[in-house]
Amino acid sequence: MKSSILLIFAFFLISTEIAAQEAPADTSSMVVPADNSSLAPIATDDDIAEAAAPTESKPLKLIFPDHQNWTSLKEGKQLQFSVKASGGTDSTYTYRISPEGVPGVEFDTLGRFSWTPGYDFVERLKTDSTIQFLFEVENQHEERISQVIDFNVQHLNRPPVVGELKPFYVRYNTLNTYTIESSVVQDADKDPIVFIPIMDVMPEGAKLSPQGEFSWKPSLTQFNQLREKPILLEFYVEDQPAKARTKGKFKIQITQQDLPPSIQMVPSQARFRHKEDATINLKFQLYDPNGESDISSFNMIASNTEVPAGALVKNTPSQYEFIWTPGYDFVKDPLDSLSFNITFYVTDRSNKQEERMVAFTILNAVNEAEIDQNLYNEYRATMVRAWDLMEQLKDAEEDLKKRYRRAKKGKKARSLTNASLGAATGVTPVVVEEPGTSKKITAIGGTAVMTIGTLEATEVIGRSTKDLVERLNYIIEKRNELQTKGDIYARKYVLKSARRKQEFLKDNDEFVAIMNLKGLVALELDAGWKNKLKPTNENIAKTFKDFSNEKN
């Protein structure tokens, strides 16, 4: 073969020299045929050596950004990067990502990733949230590799928004109270807010509470000035705990109007439907025309006794929150849902009271965390079983190889076998030591003596070498099959979302069925075999590289 290659390149070298003599003094590295139909490169000694030398390719791998904290981002901020690949036997790569359909995620087949998480990605009561993505690359030779990346999305606080407020009408010689409407002042992140006065524009004697209650008893001079020129009062709205500020304003005018006590609730609706293990969060702002100090109490009465009284939390004398998370055992089976009412009421010092009744429906839900844990346990148990069987087949393969090598090399000892050959019936075992020879001398009945080689003795006396080879090939075949199926199974169900699909249990049963070898007896696998290695996640990942070692 090498001689043929050298002859071909020698032919190209001779053709090149002839063409160079006829052509003008141009140092081009290409030979141009007479018909200009094709171009042939000049072969050099390095080309011949390179053609004769075998090429080795590096393993296929994924390359991600290497700067610190590149997987951390904030809500509303764009993250962009490119996934690269190297190695393999082909350099044309195709990239994929799962799960698909995550809002805001863009990922093309060239590995370009872009994502801007929405402001509602992280819940208000949490500081951050983590999401998993599986990146996979494949070349045209169907070589592929995948890697799971955890992205940590941090909550980005947004300042409150203040709409147009209604005017405040005051009376002379009366402590006038104005409560800034919570429906007009909104925080997109659902954060608690406080109101901060701007002292330079506050009328003398006026006060603005953190809950947005403005109180003022104007003097006669102030009242007359107000009659001629209304006041446009500015203030700050600050969210907690980030303390982001927004400026608001309302107009102060004279009037005889008075306001009754009231309850403001956010969100303002009469019915709520939630699943079990979902946090219910309601915010209450209490108003009293006589001022915050006139509020006596705020409480609730639930028609279901399992709703804890401690769910109503007092932030300030006029600001409360209802925070409650019904557990997975709140709705008893076989019920699909459970409905009840909660009446919230506020009372002032004169026993004037206002009530607000809210209806709740709690839906029976599945404990996804528990299901995910059970599915992962099933996934891991199957991978442990596959890994354990791979180790046993590996040991059996090594044992058969050793036995086959011993059979080929032969033994130094002589032995007499209990075999019936022709008319011989009685056999007396005799061992004859004869170093330096690979022959066996077998005496049968004391009258028949024959000499056979080691492999021949194996055929006649012991087990057939053909059987050893067949068993060895069968074990190698099963190991390869188990390795391939195990890699596919480990990679396909590396994510929680994949294990939640109905096909997971079906594929799991099919994979387990592959491990039920029909030829266990023929292979003579030791039923009492014990693995010397512990089934740790690290050991399993050494055999099945895509195995998920997540800690649920």
HELIX and SHEET records of a PDB file:
HELIX    1   1 LYS A    2  GLU A   22  1                                  21    
HELIX    2   2 ASP A   45  ALA A   52  1                                   8    
HELIX    3   3 LEU A  220  GLU A  228  1                                   9    
HELIX    4   4 GLU A  292  ASP A  294  5                                   3    
HELIX    5   5 ALA A  309  ALA A  311  5                                   3    
HELIX    6   6 GLU A  368  LYS A  409  1                                  42    
HELIX    7   7 THR A  454  VAL A  460  1                                   7    
HELIX    8   8 THR A  465  LYS A  492  1                                  28    
HELIX    9   9 LYS A  496  ARG A  499  1                                   4    
HELIX   10  10 GLU A  503  ILE A  514  1                                  12    
HELIX   11  11 LEU A  520  LEU A  523  1                                   4    
HELIX   12  12 ASN A  537  THR A  543  1                                   7    
SHEET    1   A 2 MET A  30  VAL A  31  0                                        
SHEET    2   A 2 ALA A  40  PRO A  41 -1                                        
SHEET    1   B 2 LYS A  61  ILE A  63  0                                        
SHEET    2   B 2 LYS A  84  SER A  86 -1                                        
SHEET    1   C 4 SER A  72  LYS A  74  0                                        
SHEET    2   C 4 ARG A 144  GLN A 154  1                                        
SHEET    3   C 4 ASP A 128  ASN A 139 -1                                        
SHEET    4   C 4 TYR A  93  SER A  98 -1                                        
SHEET    1   D 3 LEU A  79  SER A  82  0                                        
SHEET    2   D 3 ARG A 112  TRP A 115 -1                                        
SHEET    3   D 3 VAL A 105  PHE A 107 -1                                        
SHEET    1   E 2 VAL A 161  VAL A 162  0                                        
SHEET    2   E 2 VAL A 185  GLN A 186 -1                                        
SHEET    1   F 4 PHE A 168  VAL A 170  0                                        
SHEET    2   F 4 ARG A 245  ILE A 254  1                                        
SHEET    3   F 4 ILE A 231  ASP A 239 -1                                        
SHEET    4   F 4 ILE A 193  PRO A 197 -1                                        
SHEET    1   G 3 ASN A 176  THR A 179  0                                        
SHEET    2   G 3 GLU A 213  TRP A 216 -1                                        
SHEET    3   G 3 LYS A 207  LEU A 208 -1                                        
SHEET    1   H 4 SER A 262  VAL A 266  0                                        
SHEET    2   H 4 ILE A 280  TYR A 287 -1                                        
SHEET    3   H 4 GLN A 319  TRP A 324 -1                                        
SHEET    4   H 4 LEU A 312  THR A 316 -1                                        
SHEET    1   I 4 ARG A 271  LYS A 275  0                                        
SHEET    2   I 4 GLN A 353  LEU A 363  1                                        
SHEET    3   I 4 SER A 337  ASP A 348 -1                                        
SHEET    4   I 4 ILE A 295  ALA A 302 -1                                        
SHEET    1   J 2 LYS A 440  ILE A 444  0                                        
SHEET    2   J 2 ALA A 448  ILE A 452 -1                                        
END                                                                             
